[in-house]
Amino acid sequence: MPLSEPLGLAVDASSNLYVANLVGGSAGNILIYNSSYVQQTSETITQGIFNPESVAIDPYGNLWVGNVTNPSSITEYTNGVQDTSNTITNGIVTPSDIAVDGLDNLWVVNDFTDVTIYSPTAVYAPPSKLVQTLNIAPQAIAVGAGAFVYGTGSQTFLESASTTLEGNPFNGGAYGFGANALAPDNAGNIYVAGTDGNLYIARPNSTSSRLATLTFTAAGMAVDNVKKRIYISDGNSKIYVYSTAGALIHTIHN
């Protein structure tokens, strides 16, 4: 399957990369690449995919996909198979970015206008209950260890996840650059593809550091904690692979 318009990205515990791939004139698909950047064509997901813009991996290794049309929804896949019983449509409007935190809460950016948060209704159950709507207008969102980050066109905000779930989202620090894409690592740091054309690492309760200058506008990002890589899609035809130190090490394209 060709890499057409790569948007949302996610990496699982085995360093496989999942790509929300828009395809002009069709419903799109989810492409999967192994840790050697080889596309696993036999594992391409098309079932239940309708113009996907976002993907996330939950703590159990399940894939969540944000579909823009037919209708706007978030749906779950286990071992590449769609679980239609775990499809969310309530409160979902053009899900441009999604994330799953360590408490199994699902965070959804709706058409760059607000964020809805869904929680499980029982232990080990998938997120399904809409518990909160944050009236912020982010470009992207990421949930790390004890914090979440959202980026607007001009600033990137680092907040306390626990405080936010209690209804007070505006008590964190702000960085002086916006975010086109965000991704956490397993140490609680957040990588930011800034609207100023730079790649940053934002550390909770600390300052941010510039890692690299990007030659493209980021559309999606994911961190591979095992291989120490950062994947960034350009929304056009390529996915760029950086080390977590900011060195460009590979480019995925057709």
N, C-alpha and C positions, 0 to 999 in steps of 0.2 A: 504494500500500500504506500502511495507517495506521501511525503510530508508536505502538506499544503499550506495551511495557516495555523501553525502551532500557537496555542494560547496557554491555558492552564497546565501546570506540570506537577507531578508528585513522584516521590521515590519510596519504594518499600524497603523492608529490612534486608532483602537480598540484593539491593542496589539495582533493581529494575526500575526503569524510568517509564512513567505513564504520561501520555501527551493527549490533551484535548485538541483534536485536529479538525478544524473546519475545512470543508471541501465544497467549493463552489458548485451549485447545482445539485447537491445531495445533502443528506442528513448529517454527514460527517462521521467520525469514528474516534475510537481511542486506540492510539498506537502504543506499542510496548517495545522498549529497547533493553537489552541486557547490559551488564556492567562493562562490556567491551564495545558498546555503542552499536551493536548489531540489532536491527529490527527483527522482532519475533513475529513474522507475518502470519503464522498459524494461530496466534493468540490475539490478533486484532479484534476489538470489540465493536460490533455494530448493533446488536440487539438493544432496543430501547434508547438508542442515541439519536437526539434531534438537535443539531447545532450546539455541540458542547463548548462551553467557555471555561469551565473550571473542573478541577479534580482534586481529591484529597484521599489520603490513606488513614484509616482509623487505627487505634492501638492494637486491634486484632488482625490487622492486615487486609481488611476489607476495603474495596475501592468505592468512593462516592463520586458521582458525576453530576455536575450542574448543567441541565439542558435548558436552552433558551426558549424553545418552541415545543408545541404539541403535548401538553402545555408546558409553561415554565415549571421545572421540577428539579428535585434532587433525588437520585435513585442509587441504591446500593448494589454492588457486585461482589460475590464471593467466588474465588477461583475463576473469575472471568464470566460467571453466570449471573444474570440479573435476578435479584430478589424483588419481585414486583410488590410483595407485601410491605417492603421497606422503601416506599416512594413517597416523598413529601411534596405537596403542592400548596398547602395552606401558608399564605404569607410569602410565597416565592414569586418574585417578578424579575425575570432576566438575570439569573444568578451569575454575576461576573467574577466572583471569587468566593471560595469556600475554604474552611479549615475545621479540623476536629482536634479538640484539646485532650489532655490526659484524663479528664473526667468524663469523656465520651460526649461532651457537648458539641453540637454542630453549629458553626458560625457561618452566616451567609450574607454576602454583600449583594443587595438587590439593586441592580441597574445604577450603581454609583450613588444611590439616594439614602439608603439606611442599611442597618445590619439587624438581622433576626437571629435569635439564638434558640436552638432546639435541644432538649434534654431527654434522656431515657426515662421511661415510666416505671422501670424496675431494674434491679441489678442485672448486669450483662445484657440488658435489652438495648437495641439500637436507639439513637436519638430520634424522637418523633413528635414530642410535645413542644409547641411554641411557648417559651417562657418569658421572653423579653424582646423588645424592639429598641434599638439604640438609634436615636435621631441624629446620626452623623452621616456625612456624605463622603465615604472613602473611595479612593481609587482601588485599594487593595487592603487585605487584612491578613495577619498572621498571629497565631497563638503559640506562645512558647511556655517555658517553665515558670508559671506564676504571673505571667504578664501577657498582654496582647498589644499589638501595634497596628495602627491603621494610618494610611497615607492619603492626604488630600493633594490637591494640585500644588500647594505651596509649603506645607509642613507635614512632618511625620510625628505622630503622637504615641508615646509609650505609656501604657496604663496598667493598673493593677487588675488582673482578671477577676479576683475574688470580690474586690470592691465594686467593679462594674456589674457583676451579677446581682449585687445588692441594690443597684440602681443609681450609682454615682459615677458616671464614666469620665468625668473631667478633672481628675486629680493627679495626672501624671505629667511627666516632662515632655517638652516639645523640641524637636530638632528643626533646624532652619532650612530644611529641604523637603520637597514633596516626594511621594513614592509612586512609581508606576507598577512595581511588583515588590513583594515581600516574602521572606521565607525564614523560619526559625531553624536553629540547630538544636542538638540535644543538651547543650550547656546553658540554654536560656538566652543566647544571643540571637539577634534578628539581622538578617542580611537585607539590605535595601537597595533596589535599583532606583536611584533618585531621578526626579524630573529634571535635575540639572545635568544629567548625562553621566553621573558617576555611580560606582558601586561602593556601598558603605557596609560596615558592620556596626550595629547599634547595640551597646551593652547595657543591660538593666542597671540603674543607679550609677551610671558612668557616662563618659562621653562617647561620641561616634568617631570612627576612623575611616578615611577613604582608602579603598583597596585598589580600585582601578577606574580608568575612564572608559566608558562604553561608547562604541561607534554606531549604536542602534538604539531604538526606543524599546525598552523591555515590555513584554506582554504578560509573562508569567515566570515564576521562579520556584525552584525546589532545591533543597540541600540533601546531599548524600552523606550522612554522618559516618558511614563505614569507610568509604573511599575518599572522604574529605574533598568533595566536589560541590560546585554550585552550578546548576543548570539554569540558563536564562533563555527564554524563547523571544523571538523578535516579532511574532504575529504575522510574519510574511512567509518565510520558507526555511528558516534556520533556527537551530538551537545551539547556543554557545556554552561551552563547558569551561569553567574556571576552577582553579584550586581555591581552597578557603583562605589562601593568602593573597588571592587576587590575580594570579597568573592565568592567562588564556592557554588552555592545554589541548582543546579539541573543538571542532565544529561539526555538528550533525546536519546533513542536508542531503538532498536527492542526488 
